[in-house]
Amino acid sequence: MDDLFYYNTCKRAVIHYGADHQIEKCKEELIELLNELNADIQFRRDEKIVDEIADVMIIINQMVLIF
């Protein structure tokens, strides 16, 4: 994906949903990743962890734009 396109997509998400909403979404995504990491100790759900890492990386980029 083109860096400028990705940046603009993140920026549009922040504008559309609002900074406060995306900050709350960030908290949710981090909790989901933490839960998957905790579950992985017992169940080895690597694909789910990769999905959650991707979600966190996207929302963290939005946090960079906000802060």
Secondary structure, DSSP 8 states (H G I E B T S, - for coil): --HHHHHHHHHHHHHHH-HHHHHHHHHHHHHHHHHHHHHHHHH--HHHHHHHHHHHHHHHHHHHHH-
